[in-house]
Amino acid sequence: MVDASHSPPRLSRIWQHADRVWLTFSAVLLGVLVFTPQDFLDTVSFTGGALLHTGVFILFAATAVAYIKASGAETLLAQAFTGSTARMVVMGALAGGLSPFCSCEVIPFIAALLAVGAPLAAVMAFWLASPLMDPAMFLITASALGVPFAIAKTASAIGIGLLGGFGVMLFSQSAIFADPLRAQPAVGGCCGASKPFSGTPVWKFWQEPARRTSFWETFRNNGMFLLKWLALAYLLEALMVRHIPAELIAGWLGGNGVQPVLLGALVGGPAYLNGYAAVPLISGMLEQGMSPGAAMSFVLAGGVSCIPAAVAVWALVKPRVFAGYLGFAFVGSVLAGLIWMQIA
């Protein structure tokens, strides 16, 4: 007789080892089948069609990020943090808004920069811009919300980085930003990123076995990451469009005043999944009456304050610096939303 008293229940083992996003996707789909079976086929059709439409962008994005990783082009990032503080702020904002890294992946890099005395202003510029845009997110955003929105979000990401960087420069001697580091900052990442190659980039990476392995691992990991989050997001979009009255969203987040932009920024943080999953949800809300300005402030404020991005900052700096990070993000998101409302 086998003693199973110390064996965890089967469901517990499944929960511990299964991917939470796919489990959530399956649970939501099962819920649709059980509670609204008449909507099941339409929901599956909507989700599958949206994924097929976005498939080419997922493939291209995963390939581009894998190439950058395998070639070691990410080592060029360090060049942004040289020269005068003002130059470092500008380069940090540009690098953050254009680089293909999530906030978690750059924690060890940023920790090392802060430890050797890199200006907090430059690091803040990079930190604020980094979670808001990258090549893969640009493609996904452009496919669902249009190229103008993607370009505007990229410009806003860089602008928020500049706002935070030069803001820290201006108040660098204040009590908020003095002595910013925690006593023993945590430098672990949450993305499972491999150690980047060092030295000069090798553009013909396929000539080296280790780099070929890095390419395929990165391609697989990023492709699956994008696929699972977008699948869940399109499923939620299908349910939202079907079950949430358009009048409700239009009443709260519609119109051309300041209120919808402020609400978009305030709601963005707690309602945010991640930058990729937010895109289909924003697309659905725009169709139901959300104002363009509120959409922009939502994706910007949510991108900076979502858990992975916020934890990356919280892990390294003291709470007062973290509060400054959130403050710059909120102000920049509202300003960007107001500007986009006038342009769109």
C-alpha positions in Angstrom: 0.0 0.0 0.0 1.4 3.4 -1.0 1.4 6.2 1.6 0.1 9.2 -0.2 -0.3 11.4 2.9 2.7 13.5 2.0 2.0 13.8 -1.7 0.4 17.1 -2.7 -3.1 16.8 -4.4 -3.1 16.4 -8.1 -4.7 19.8 -8.6 -2.2 21.5 -6.4 0.7 19.9 -8.4 -0.9 21.2 -11.7 -1.3 24.7 -10.3 2.3 24.7 -9.1 3.8 23.6 -12.5 1.4 24.9 -15.1 1.6 28.3 -16.7 -0.8 30.7 -14.9 -1.7 32.6 -18.1 -2.7 29.5 -20.0 -4.6 28.2 -16.9 -6.5 31.5 -16.7 -7.2 31.4 -20.4 -8.6 27.9 -20.1 -10.7 28.8 -17.0 -12.2 31.8 -18.7 -13.0 29.8 -21.8 -14.5 27.0 -19.7 -16.6 29.6 -17.9 -18.0 30.9 -21.2 -18.9 27.4 -22.2 -20.7 26.7 -18.9 -22.4 30.0 -18.2 -23.0 31.4 -21.7 -22.7 28.5 -24.1 -24.5 30.4 -26.8 -21.5 32.8 -26.9 -18.8 30.1 -27.0 -18.3 29.7 -30.7 -18.4 33.5 -31.4 -15.8 34.0 -28.6 -13.5 31.3 -29.9 -13.9 32.7 -33.4 -13.1 36.3 -32.3 -10.0 35.2 -30.3 -8.7 32.9 -33.0 -9.2 35.5 -35.8 -7.5 38.2 -33.8 -4.5 35.9 -33.1 -4.2 35.0 -36.8 -4.3 38.7 -37.7 -1.5 39.4 -35.2 0.5 36.3 -36.0 2.9 37.8 -38.5 3.7 40.6 -36.0 4.3 38.0 -33.2 6.6 36.1 -35.5 8.6 39.2 -36.7 8.8 40.6 -33.2 10.1 37.3 -31.7 12.7 37.0 -34.5 13.9 40.6 -34.1 14.4 40.3 -30.3 16.1 36.9 -30.7 18.5 38.4 -33.2 19.4 41.3 -31.0 20.0 38.9 -28.1 22.0 36.3 -30.0 24.2 38.9 -31.7 25.0 40.7 -28.4 23.7 44.0 -29.7 22.2 44.6 -26.2 25.8 45.4 -25.0 25.5 48.7 -26.9 23.1 49.8 -24.2 26.1 50.6 -21.9 27.2 53.3 -24.3 24.2 55.4 -23.4 25.6 56.0 -19.9 28.7 57.9 -20.7 29.5 61.6 -20.9 27.7 64.5 -19.1 24.6 63.9 -17.0 22.4 65.7 -19.5 23.7 63.6 -22.3 23.1 60.4 -20.3 19.5 61.5 -19.5 18.8 61.9 -23.2 20.5 58.7 -24.2 18.9 56.8 -21.3 15.4 57.9 -22.4 16.1 56.9 -26.0 17.7 53.6 -25.0 14.8 52.8 -22.7 12.1 53.7 -25.3 13.7 51.8 -28.1 15.5 48.8 -26.5 14.0 45.3 -26.5 14.2 44.6 -22.8 11.6 44.4 -20.1 12.3 46.1 -16.8 13.1 42.8 -15.1 15.9 42.0 -17.6 17.7 45.2 -16.9 17.7 45.1 -13.1 21.2 43.6 -12.8 22.5 46.1 -15.4 20.9 49.1 -13.6 22.1 47.8 -10.2 25.6 47.8 -11.4 25.3 51.3 -12.9 24.0 52.7 -9.6 26.6 50.8 -7.6 29.4 52.4 -9.6 28.0 55.9 -9.3 25.9 56.4 -12.5 23.7 59.4 -12.1 20.2 58.6 -10.8 18.8 61.1 -13.4 20.0 58.9 -16.3 18.8 55.7 -14.6 15.4 57.3 -14.0 15.1 58.3 -17.6 15.9 54.8 -18.7 13.6 53.2 -16.1 10.6 55.2 -17.0 10.9 54.7 -20.8 11.9 51.0 -20.7 8.6 49.3 -19.9 6.6 51.5 -22.2 7.9 50.6 -25.6 10.1 48.2 -27.4 10.3 46.9 -31.0 7.9 44.0 -30.3 5.4 46.1 -28.5 5.6 48.7 -31.3 4.6 46.1 -33.9 1.7 44.7 -31.7 0.5 48.2 -31.0 0.7 49.3 -34.6 -1.2 46.2 -35.8 -4.1 46.8 -33.3 -4.2 50.5 -32.7 -2.6 51.9 -35.8 0.9 53.2 -36.7 0.1 56.8 -35.5 -0.8 55.6 -32.0 2.3 53.4 -31.9 4.5 56.3 -32.9 2.8 58.6 -30.4 3.3 56.1 -27.6 7.0 55.7 -28.5 7.5 59.5 -28.5 5.6 59.7 -25.2 7.8 57.0 -23.6 10.9 58.9 -24.5 9.2 62.1 -23.3 8.3 60.7 -20.0 11.9 59.4 -19.6 13.2 62.9 -20.3 10.7 64.4 -17.9 11.8 62.1 -15.1 15.5 62.3 -15.9 15.7 66.1 -16.0 13.3 66.3 -13.1 15.7 64.3 -11.0 18.6 66.5 -12.2 16.7 69.6 -11.1 16.0 68.1 -7.6 19.1 66.0 -7.3 20.1 67.7 -4.0 16.7 67.4 -2.4 15.9 64.9 0.3 13.8 62.8 -2.1 16.6 61.8 -4.4 19.7 61.9 -2.1 21.2 58.5 -1.2 18.7 56.6 -3.4 19.9 53.0 -3.1 18.7 50.5 -0.6 21.3 49.0 1.7 21.3 45.6 0.0 19.4 46.0 -3.3 18.0 42.9 -4.9 19.3 42.2 -8.4 17.4 39.2 -9.4 15.2 39.3 -12.5 11.7 37.9 -13.1 11.9 37.2 -16.8 14.3 34.2 -16.7 16.7 36.1 -19.0 20.0 34.5 -19.8 23.2 36.3 -19.2 23.9 38.7 -22.1 26.9 38.3 -24.3 29.7 40.8 -23.5 32.1 42.7 -25.8 31.5 43.7 -29.4 28.3 42.5 -31.1 28.7 39.6 -33.5 26.2 40.3 -36.2 26.7 36.9 -38.0 25.7 35.1 -34.8 24.9 31.8 -36.6 28.6 31.1 -36.9 28.8 30.4 -33.2 26.9 27.4 -31.6 26.3 29.3 -28.3 24.8 32.2 -30.1 22.6 30.0 -32.2 21.3 28.3 -29.1 20.6 31.7 -27.6 18.7 32.8 -30.7 16.4 29.8 -30.6 15.8 29.9 -26.8 15.0 33.6 -27.0 12.8 33.2 -30.1 10.8 30.4 -28.4 10.5 32.2 -25.0 9.4 35.5 -26.5 7.1 33.9 -29.1 5.3 31.9 -26.4 5.2 34.9 -24.1 3.5 37.1 -26.8 1.2 34.3 -27.8 -0.2 33.4 -24.4 -0.7 37.0 -23.3 -2.3 38.1 -26.5 -4.5 35.0 -26.5 -5.8 35.9 -23.0 -6.1 39.6 -24.0 -8.2 38.8 -27.1 -10.4 36.5 -25.1 -11.0 39.2 -22.5 -11.6 41.7 -25.3 -14.3 39.4 -26.8 -16.1 39.2 -23.5 -15.7 42.9 -22.8 -17.2 43.9 -26.1 -20.1 41.5 -25.7 -20.9 42.1 -22.0 -19.8 45.6 -21.0 -22.2 48.3 -22.2 -20.5 50.8 -24.5 -22.4 53.5 -22.7 -20.6 52.7 -19.4 -17.1 53.1 -20.9 -18.1 56.1 -22.9 -19.6 57.7 -19.8 -16.5 57.3 -17.7 -13.6 57.4 -20.2 -15.2 59.2 -23.2 -15.3 62.8 -24.2 -12.7 65.4 -24.8 -12.1 66.9 -21.3 -9.3 66.4 -18.8 -11.4 64.0 -16.7 -11.2 61.0 -19.0 -7.4 61.4 -19.3 -7.0 61.6 -15.5 -9.2 58.6 -15.0 -7.3 56.7 -17.7 -4.1 57.3 -15.9 -5.5 56.4 -12.5 -7.2 53.2 -13.7 -4.3 52.2 -15.8 -2.1 51.0 -12.9 -4.5 48.5 -11.2 -6.2 47.4 -14.4 -3.0 46.7 -16.4 -1.9 43.2 -17.3 1.2 44.0 -19.4 2.0 46.1 -22.4 1.1 43.5 -24.9 -2.1 42.3 -23.3 -3.3 45.9 -22.8 -3.3 46.6 -26.5 -6.4 44.4 -27.5 -8.3 45.7 -24.4 -7.6 49.3 -25.4 -8.8 48.5 -28.9 -12.0 47.1 -27.5 -12.6 50.1 -25.2 -11.9 52.6 -28.1 -14.6 50.9 -30.1 -17.0 51.3 -27.2 -16.3 55.0 -26.7 -13.1 55.5 -24.8 -11.4 58.8 -25.8 -8.0 58.6 -27.5 -6.4 60.7 -24.7 -7.7 58.3 -22.0 -6.3 55.4 -24.0 -2.9 57.0 -24.2 -2.8 57.9 -20.5 -4.0 54.4 -19.6 -1.3 52.5 -21.5 1.5 54.9 -20.3 0.6 55.0 -16.6 -0.3 51.3 -16.6 3.0 50.4 -18.3 5.1 52.2 -15.7 3.2 51.1 -12.6 2.4 47.5 -13.6 3.9 44.9 -11.2 7.0 43.9 -13.2 8.1 47.4 -14.0 7.4 48.7 -10.4 9.1 45.8 -8.7 12.2 46.5 -10.8 12.5 49.9 -9.3 11.3 49.0 -5.8 14.0 46.3 -5.6 16.8 48.8 -5.9 15.8 52.2 -4.5 14.3 53.6 -1.4 10.5 54.3 -1.1 10.9 58.0 -1.6 12.7 57.5 -4.9 10.0 55.0 -5.9 7.3 57.6 -5.1 9.2 60.0 -7.4 9.2 57.4 -10.1 5.4 57.0 -9.9 4.9 60.7 -9.7 6.9 61.4 -12.9 5.0 58.6 -14.6 1.6 59.9 -13.7 2.3 63.5 -14.7 3.9 62.5 -18.0 1.1 60.1 -18.8 -1.6 62.8 -18.3 0.4 65.3 -20.3 0.8 62.8 -23.1 -2.9 61.9 -23.0 -3.9 65.6 -23.3 -1.5 66.2 -26.2 -2.7 63.0 -28.0 -6.3 64.0 -27.5 -5.6 67.2 -29.5 -3.7 65.4 -32.3 -5.9 62.3 -32.8 
